[in-house]
Amino acid sequence: QVQLVESGGGLVQTGGSLRLSCAASGSVFSINVMGWYRQAPGKQRELVAIITPGGGTNYADSVKGRFTISRDYAKVYLQMNSLKPEDTAIYYCYYQSEGYQYWGQGTQVTVSS
């Protein structure tokens, strides 16, 4: 089992910044993919960004150039700049390894216009 604990969400004005953090604990393998998904009210959960053990990244088109994902072994971070109201959602940390997927409890990000 892997436990994911997120932090860093909150309320910010349009154009502001937030940094999300997620720490994985438990049966963490060195080879894993970590990342962030989000779910806005009435919408499906969508990929925001993922990062591989080697540092390879993949971003949703809607956040390219504004968000940056990084990691430090079992921790993953999401630096969010130039936030827009449409970024408002619950952000979930994601961990995948050995065919298993785990999710954090989610952290709310609200961007006011």
C-alpha positions as CSV (number, residue, x, y, z in Angstrom):
1,Q,0.0,0.0,0.0
2,V,1.0,3.6,-0.7
3,Q,-0.3,6.6,1.1
4,L,-0.4,10.0,-0.6
5,V,-0.7,13.2,1.4
6,E,-1.3,16.5,-0.4
7,S,-0.9,20.0,0.7
8,G,-0.8,23.5,-0.7
9,G,-4.3,24.2,-2.1
10,G,-6.2,27.3,-1.3
11,L,-7.9,30.4,-2.6
12,V,-6.0,32.7,-5.0
13,Q,-6.9,35.6,-7.3
14,T,-6.6,35.3,-11.1
15,G,-3.0,35.6,-12.1
16,G,-1.7,34.3,-8.8
17,S,0.4,31.3,-7.9
18,L,0.1,28.2,-5.7
19,R,2.5,25.3,-5.1
20,L,1.0,21.9,-4.4
21,S,3.0,19.2,-2.7
22,C,2.4,15.5,-2.3
23,A,4.4,13.0,-0.3
24,A,4.2,9.3,-0.9
25,S,4.8,6.8,2.0
26,G,4.5,3.1,2.5
27,S,5.5,0.6,-0.1
28,V,7.1,3.1,-2.4
29,F,9.1,1.7,-5.3
30,S,11.9,3.6,-6.9
31,I,10.5,3.1,-10.4
32,N,7.1,4.9,-10.4
33,V,5.2,7.6,-12.1
34,M,3.8,10.5,-10.1
35,G,1.6,13.3,-11.1
36,W,-1.5,15.4,-10.7
37,Y,-5.0,15.2,-11.9
38,R,-7.9,17.5,-11.3
39,Q,-11.7,17.4,-11.2
40,A,-13.9,20.4,-11.6
41,P,-17.6,20.4,-10.5
42,G,-19.6,18.5,-13.1
43,K,-16.6,17.4,-15.1
44,Q,-14.5,14.3,-15.4
45,R,-11.2,13.9,-13.7
46,E,-8.4,15.0,-16.1
47,L,-4.7,14.8,-16.3
48,V,-2.8,17.9,-15.3
49,A,0.8,16.7,-15.4
50,I,2.9,13.6,-14.8
51,I,6.6,13.0,-14.2
52,T,8.6,9.8,-14.7
53,P,11.5,8.6,-12.5
54,G,13.9,10.0,-15.2
55,G,12.3,13.4,-15.1
56,G,10.2,13.1,-18.3
57,T,7.1,15.2,-18.1
58,N,3.7,15.4,-19.8
59,Y,1.3,18.3,-19.4
60,A,-2.3,19.0,-20.3
61,D,-2.4,21.6,-23.1
62,S,-4.4,23.9,-20.9
63,V,-1.6,24.3,-18.4
64,K,1.5,24.2,-20.6
65,G,3.7,27.2,-19.9
66,R,2.0,28.0,-16.6
67,F,2.4,24.9,-14.5
68,T,5.6,23.0,-13.7
69,I,5.8,19.6,-12.2
70,S,8.9,18.4,-10.3
71,R,9.8,15.5,-8.0
72,D,12.2,14.5,-5.3
73,Y,12.1,10.7,-5.1
74,A,8.8,10.1,-3.3
75,K,7.6,13.7,-3.3
76,V,6.0,15.5,-6.2
77,Y,5.3,19.2,-6.6
78,L,3.2,21.3,-8.9
79,Q,4.1,24.9,-9.2
80,M,1.0,26.7,-10.7
81,N,1.5,30.3,-12.0
82,S,-0.8,32.6,-13.9
83,L,-3.8,30.9,-12.5
84,K,-7.1,31.2,-14.2
85,P,-10.7,30.7,-12.9
86,E,-10.9,27.6,-15.1
87,D,-8.1,26.1,-13.0
88,T,-10.6,25.8,-10.1
89,A,-10.9,22.2,-9.1
90,I,-9.9,19.5,-6.7
91,Y,-6.4,18.4,-7.4
92,Y,-5.4,14.8,-6.8
93,C,-2.0,13.4,-6.4
94,Y,-1.3,10.2,-8.4
95,Y,1.2,7.4,-8.0
96,Q,1.6,4.4,-10.3
97,S,4.1,1.6,-10.0
98,E,4.1,-2.2,-10.6
99,G,0.7,-2.0,-12.2
100,Y,-0.9,-0.4,-9.2
101,Q,-2.4,3.1,-9.0
102,Y,-3.0,5.2,-5.9
103,W,-4.7,8.5,-5.3
104,G,-4.5,11.2,-2.7
105,Q,-7.5,12.6,-0.9
106,G,-7.5,15.8,-3.0
107,T,-6.8,19.4,-2.3
108,Q,-9.1,22.2,-3.3
109,V,-7.7,25.0,-5.6
110,T,-10.0,28.0,-6.1
111,V,-9.2,30.8,-8.4
112,S,-11.3,33.9,-8.1
113,S,-11.9,36.3,-11.0
